[in-house]
Amino acid sequence: MVVKVFVVDDSAVVRQALAHMLAGNPEVELIGSAPNPLLAMAAIRKNPPDVLLLDIEMPGMDGLTFLRQIMAGTPIPTVICSTLSTEGSKVALDALSAGAVAVLAKPKLGLKQHLDDSRHEMIQTLKSAARSRPRARGATPSIAARPLQTGATGLDLGFCQNTIQIRAPVLSGVHAFAMNKPVVIGSSTGGTQALELVLTSLPSDAPGIAITQHMPEKFTAMYAQRLNGICAMNVREAKDGDRLERGVALIAPGGRHMQLQKMNGQYHVKVLDGPPVNRHKPSVDVLFKSAAECAGRDALGIIMTGMGDDGARGMKTMHDLGARCIAQNEETCVVFGMPKEAIKLMAVDDILPLESIARAILQFDSRA
């Protein structure tokens, strides 16, 4: 399959450099380019591309506004290529939240050399993006930021005006202290939106969650801060030695691995340097294998949307040691790579749609 790419960037130098880079690859075809979204819209309506390569800062209409318009109608897999991403900016996170498949850095200086050096990464990202299935904004019910809690046993999913509210059982202080079963989650492409949906569905006394989301340095702190503002749980970027306690979700820092450890009956995270694993740092496999070793059958592992196979072998280790293991289903994944690989290894107990994962976490937590 030849991937058809359309470039939207106001810089003629950038458009020319990208055309030169893509011209030599038989797997990718540049079908057109435009200096702004207004001209791009007419072109892609006539000849829809497989992937949109989009800048952010442009005259007339910025790339983020254009992306939201695209995702509100007929979504096109979109890769952001912008200098804004170099600083881990809020705008780049907004783009991921709006439905972008990936964000690539574009330097202000030395562009041609950078594109030559990152040619392989660019081609692989475009090919993976072409296999993704972005969902139209509004296609997934929104999630209440403050989940309702009741004293009832079991869980009730209430649907009202296209909003899901999860009513979770209230746990007594003694019961909550006695239960110490960690949840570990791994995700990549499409994971920023998927994690938001899951975490905003959980109550403030949900079990502690350790998360590895493939994300560059400087992005994770801002991403965690954003989630913390809309979640009932306390969400933050992990620091070495942080305790994984009830009501807390810890996100592995970009550029660092994160492991789970158990000391004196309590779970903590270890944040460490080291080489990439499965080409990623942080790596989901690193987190999952550590959870298998220190928590065994007391852990719940969840592998969600993402390209590649990071996390599959770690989940297999968790499964073999008795942990409960869940994979997000193909229909709700932006990219079904990571869950698919875990399923192929027979490392999964359940395959669930994204909208059911928060409920599965609370059901696991309620078991004796």
GUTORKE-871630 format. One line per 2 residues: their letters; for each residue y, x, z of C-alpha. Coordinates in pm, 1 decimal. Layout:
// GUTORKE-871630
a> Y:X:Z  ...
END
This chain:
// GUTORKE-871630
mv> 0.0:0.0:0.0  340.8:134.1:-99.9
vk> 604.7:48.3:159.7  924.3:-91.2:6.0
vf> 1232.6:25.7:197.3  1593.7:-88.7:176.4
vv> 1867.0:127.8:336.9  2189.5:-10.9:482.9
dd> 2435.7:264.6:578.5  2807.0:299.8:509.8
sa> 2776.5:675.8:448.6  2708.2:769.9:87.1
vv> 2585.2:1110.1:210.1  2327.8:943.9:435.4
rq> 2209.8:708.7:161.2  2173.4:999.2:-80.0
al> 1989.4:1214.4:175.4  1748.9:933.6:261.3
ah> 1686.2:861.6:-106.5  1603.6:1227.4:-163.6
ml> 1370.9:1235.7:135.7  1181.5:917.9:41.4
ag> 1159.5:1002.2:-329.8  889.8:1264.2:-280.8
np> 644.9:1042.9:-92.4  399.1:822.6:-285.6
ev> 349.5:589.8:12.5  714.8:485.7:42.2
el> 947.5:345.1:-223.8  1323.1:306.7:-185.8
ig> 1398.6:-22.5:-362.7  1771.9:-24.0:-293.0
sa> 2060.8:56.9:-61.8  2395.4:-88.0:38.0
pn> 2703.2:40.8:222.0  2734.5:-269.4:441.0
pl> 2535.5:-573.8:554.6  2731.6:-820.2:340.3
la> 2619.0:-649.2:19.3  2272.6:-588.5:160.8
ma> 2211.9:-956.1:234.9  2241.5:-1061.6:-129.2
ai> 2016.8:-777.5:-244.5  1733.2:-834.6:2.7
rk> 1732.1:-1207.7:-67.3  1652.3:-1130.6:-432.0
np> 1400.9:-856.8:-355.2  1281.6:-861.4:8.6
pd> 1178.5:-517.2:137.3  885.9:-439.7:366.0
vl> 1117.6:-245.0:598.1  1492.4:-233.3:655.5
ll> 1641.0:105.9:754.7  1965.5:11.1:924.2
di> 2270.5:187.6:1065.0  2468.7:34.5:1352.2
em> 2832.6:130.2:1302.9  2956.8:-13.3:971.1
pg> 3271.3:-188.3:848.0  3285.1:-561.5:785.1
md> 2977.0:-643.0:991.8  2804.9:-409.1:1235.2
gl> 2432.8:-347.2:1209.3  2350.8:-523.4:1535.8
tf> 2510.4:-850.3:1420.4  2327.0:-818.3:1089.8
lr> 1997.0:-752.7:1267.6  2038.4:-1065.6:1478.8
qi> 2105.8:-1272.1:1167.8  1796.2:-1132.9:997.5
ma> 1577.9:-1200.9:1301.4  1710.6:-1553.6:1341.6
gt> 1591.9:-1648.9:993.8  1311.3:-1471.0:812.1
pi> 1248.3:-1153.3:1014.1  1215.9:-821.0:831.7
pt> 1068.9:-521.1:1016.2  1375.6:-310.1:1094.0
vi> 1411.6:54.0:1195.0  1748.3:158.9:1335.5
cs> 1872.4:499.9:1221.8  2198.7:574.4:1399.0
tl> 2394.2:842.2:1579.6  2432.2:596.6:1868.3
st> 2065.6:638.6:1957.3  2115.8:1009.4:2026.3
eg> 2302.2:929.0:2347.3  2056.1:662.2:2457.5
sk> 2331.8:407.2:2416.5  2340.0:48.5:2526.2
va> 2376.5:-55.8:2162.7  2042.2:104.2:2073.3
ld> 1873.9:-91.9:2353.4  2049.6:-405.8:2232.5
al> 1896.1:-341.4:1891.0  1546.0:-315.4:2036.4
sa> 1606.3:-630.7:2236.1  1726.0:-805.3:1918.1
ga> 1399.5:-725.1:1743.8  1423.3:-375.5:1593.5
va> 1080.6:-213.7:1563.0  1202.1:138.5:1638.4
vl> 1514.1:348.9:1687.3  1550.2:691.7:1525.6
ak> 1821.9:944.3:1602.8  2065.0:1051.5:1330.3
pk> 2278.2:1356.6:1413.2  2646.2:1372.3:1330.7
lg> 2604.1:1726.3:1198.3  2323.6:1889.0:1001.6
lk> 2194.4:1559.4:863.3  2003.8:1695.6:563.9
qh> 1825.1:1959.2:770.9  1742.3:1700.0:1035.8
ld> 1591.6:1465.2:779.0  1384.1:1747.3:634.2
ds> 1259.9:1839.8:982.1  1182.8:1479.3:1078.0
rh> 1041.1:1371.3:742.3  690.2:1312.2:879.1
em> 816.8:1109.9:1176.8  1039.0:899.4:951.4
iq> 760.3:823.1:702.7  510.5:736.8:975.6
tl> 763.7:511.3:1150.2  841.2:326.5:825.4
ks> 470.4:280.8:748.1  399.7:152.5:1099.0
aa> 701.7:-76.9:1087.1  573.7:-227.2:762.2
rs> 255.3:-330.0:945.2  449.3:-491.9:1227.8
rp> 512.8:-861.8:1262.7  851.9:-920.8:1423.8
ra> 896.0:-1271.3:1553.9  1199.5:-1483.5:1480.5
rg> 1435.2:-1498.2:1775.4  1369.7:-1831.0:1943.9
at> 1009.2:-1843.5:1820.6  898.6:-1740.2:2167.7
ps> 1002.1:-1965.7:2456.4  1262.3:-1801.0:2676.1
ia> 1168.3:-1708.3:3030.5  1348.4:-1817.6:3341.5
ar> 1514.6:-1521.9:3515.6  1441.3:-1666.7:3859.8
pl> 1085.0:-1803.2:3867.6  1028.2:-2098.2:4097.9
qt> 800.4:-2051.8:4398.1  610.6:-2322.3:4579.4
ga> 361.2:-2331.9:4860.8  93.2:-2479.0:4636.8
tg> -224.4:-2288.2:4563.9  -291.5:-2187.3:4206.0
ld> -35.8:-2154.9:3930.6  157.7:-2415.2:3739.4
lg> 322.5:-2343.4:3407.4  605.3:-2591.7:3362.8
fc> 766.8:-2633.8:3022.1  1119.2:-2772.4:3013.8
qn> 1374.8:-2741.9:2733.1  1181.9:-2453.8:2572.4
ti> 1188.1:-2251.5:2895.3  879.9:-2134.8:3083.7
qi> 895.1:-2135.6:3462.5  606.9:-1987.9:3655.9
ra> 552.7:-2142.6:3996.9  368.7:-1889.4:4206.9
pv> 209.8:-1931.3:4549.9  420.2:-1805.6:4839.2
ls> 243.6:-1524.7:5021.3  277.9:-1476.2:5393.9
gv> 405.1:-1140.8:5518.8  65.0:-1045.7:5665.9
ha> -123.9:-1143.9:5350.3  123.0:-962.4:5126.7
fa> 94.3:-642.5:5333.4  -286.4:-653.5:5326.0
mn> -304.1:-686.9:4949.0  -247.0:-353.7:4780.2
kp> -376.6:-385.5:4424.8  -166.0:-200.6:4169.5
vv> -92.1:-319.9:3817.8  -43.9:-66.2:3537.1
ig> 100.5:-160.3:3197.8  121.8:41.6:2877.4
ss> 321.3:-53.4:2566.7  504.8:93.7:2270.6
tg> 649.5:-66.9:1955.3  770.8:-415.3:2044.2
gt> 715.7:-341.4:2410.9  1075.4:-362.1:2524.3
qa> 1087.0:-732.5:2439.9  730.4:-796.9:2558.3
le> 791.0:-633.8:2896.8  1107.6:-836.0:2942.1
lv> 912.5:-1156.3:2886.2  641.7:-1057.6:3135.1
lt> 864.3:-918.7:3410.4  1115.7:-1203.5:3405.2
sl> 823.2:-1440.8:3457.2  716.1:-1282.3:3786.2
ps> 838.0:-1374.0:4135.4  1004.9:-1134.6:4376.8
da> 681.3:-1080.4:4573.0  465.7:-993.8:4271.1
pg> 232.3:-693.6:4309.7  370.2:-347.6:4241.0
ia> 368.4:-256.0:3870.7  374.0:90.7:3712.3
it> 480.6:87.4:3347.4  464.6:340.8:3066.5
qh> 670.5:227.7:2768.7  713.2:478.6:2486.4
mp> 1085.7:544.6:2496.8  1309.1:850.8:2454.5
ek> 1490.3:1028.1:2736.4  1803.8:855.0:2867.2
ft> 1682.5:517.1:2743.1  1454.0:430.9:3033.2
am> 1713.3:436.7:3311.4  1940.7:201.3:3118.1
ya> 1646.6:-17.5:3017.4  1527.7:-44.7:3378.3
qr> 1880.3:-127.7:3491.4  1899.9:-406.0:3235.8
ln> 1567.5:-554.6:3345.6  1663.9:-526.3:3710.0
gi> 1963.1:-748.2:3641.4  1752.4:-1033.5:3501.1
ca> 1427.2:-1006.1:3698.2  1336.3:-1135.2:4042.9
mn> 1146.1:-809.5:4096.8  1320.2:-479.2:4168.0
vr> 1290.1:-281.6:3843.1  1389.4:84.6:3825.9
ea> 1316.5:411.5:3652.0  1050.7:593.8:3851.8
kd> 1127.1:903.2:4057.1  864.5:1144.7:4179.3
gd> 716.4:1016.2:4504.5  836.8:654.7:4470.2
rl> 609.0:408.1:4648.9  457.3:132.7:4439.5
er> 509.1:-165.6:4665.6  513.6:-539.9:4630.7
gv> 812.6:-668.2:4439.1  875.7:-333.9:4262.9
al> 823.4:-235.3:3898.0  854.0:136.3:3817.0
ia> 911.3:253.3:3458.4  807.2:604.6:3356.5
pg> 1111.3:815.0:3261.5  1142.6:904.7:2894.5
gr> 1024.6:1259.1:2833.8  809.7:1270.0:3151.4
hm> 455.9:1159.8:3232.1  380.1:930.8:3526.1
ql> 62.2:919.0:3735.1  -52.1:689.1:4012.5
qk> -163.8:843.8:4342.7  -294.6:700.7:4670.1
mn> -189.2:847.2:5004.2  -257.8:696.5:5347.1
gq> -355.9:365.2:5194.0  -36.9:335.9:4988.1
yh> 17.4:391.4:4617.1  285.7:629.2:4495.1
vk> 384.0:764.3:4155.0  398.7:1124.9:4051.2
vl> 648.6:1206.3:3777.3  566.2:1532.3:3603.7
dg> 631.8:1747.5:3300.6  368.4:1867.5:3058.7
pp> 277.0:1859.9:2691.7  267.3:1530.5:2499.4
vn> -60.4:1339.5:2516.7  -154.0:1145.9:2202.6
rh> 181.8:1265.2:2068.4  362.0:1079.1:2346.4
kp> 551.9:1172.1:2660.4  523.4:960.6:2865.4
sv> 167.4:873.8:2772.2  -12.5:552.4:2862.7
dv> -342.8:741.5:2885.6  -199.9:962.0:3160.6
lf> -102.4:657.3:3368.3  -424.9:464.0:3305.7
ks> -657.8:754.6:3384.0  -476.8:823.1:3710.1
aa> -501.7:455.0:3805.4  -875.4:463.5:3735.4
ec> -920.8:766.9:3959.5  -718.4:649.3:4258.6
ag> -754.6:269.8:4248.6  -1081.0:196.5:4066.8
rd> -1175.7:-168.5:4083.9  -860.2:-253.2:4280.2
al> -640.6:-197.8:3972.8  -537.2:-423.4:3688.1
gi> -467.2:-254.3:3355.0  -274.8:-421.8:3072.9
im> -227.1:-276.4:2725.0  32.9:-442.4:2507.3
tg> 194.6:-418.1:2165.9  230.4:-72.2:2014.1
mg> 133.7:151.6:1723.8  -133.0:419.0:1759.5
dd> -411.5:447.6:2015.3  -239.3:578.4:2329.2
ga> -388.1:406.9:2634.4  -719.2:302.1:2477.7
rg> -925.7:584.2:2628.9  -746.8:554.4:2961.5
mk> -824.1:182.9:2970.4  -1188.1:260.4:2890.7
tm> -1197.4:485.4:3198.1  -1042.0:209.7:3409.0
hd> -1291.6:-45.4:3276.9  -1590.4:180.9:3341.6
lg> -1478.5:225.6:3702.7  -1453.1:-149.5:3762.2
ar> -1085.0:-224.1:3704.7  -978.0:-549.0:3543.5
ci> -848.9:-480.3:3190.9  -640.2:-704.7:2964.6
aq> -521.3:-658.6:2605.9  -242.1:-854.5:2439.6
ne> -374.0:-1057.0:2147.3  -299.8:-980.7:1783.4
et> -102.8:-1298.9:1719.5  171.2:-1211.6:1972.5
cv> 184.8:-833.9:1913.7  457.2:-680.4:1700.9
vf> 204.2:-404.7:1627.6  -160.8:-459.3:1722.1
gm> -249.3:-87.8:1723.8  -289.9:2.1:2091.2
pk> -464.0:-321.2:2203.2  -689.7:-310.8:1897.2
ea> -807.8:42.4:1979.2  -884.2:-54.4:2339.4
ik> -1080.2:-357.2:2219.8  -1277.3:-138.4:1977.1
lm> -1380.0:83.5:2269.7  -1503.9:-227.3:2456.7
av> -1259.5:-144.0:2733.6  -1118.4:-495.9:2772.4
dd> -1221.5:-796.3:2983.2  -969.5:-1044.7:2843.9
il> -755.7:-1075.3:2530.7  -450.9:-1287.8:2608.5
pl> -132.5:-1404.7:2436.1  183.8:-1246.6:2568.0
es> 293.2:-1569.6:2734.3  -20.1:-1568.6:2955.5
ia> 2.0:-1213.8:3090.9  233.1:-1287.9:3385.3
ra> 2.3:-1566.6:3497.4  -296.9:-1330.9:3471.4
il> -117.5:-1079.9:3697.1  -59.4:-1342.5:3964.1
qf> -414.6:-1474.4:3938.2  -552.8:-1121.2:3983.3
ds> -320.9:-1067.9:4278.8  -438.9:-1388.5:4449.8
ra> -804.6:-1289.1:4451.1  -950.6:-1164.3:4773.2
END
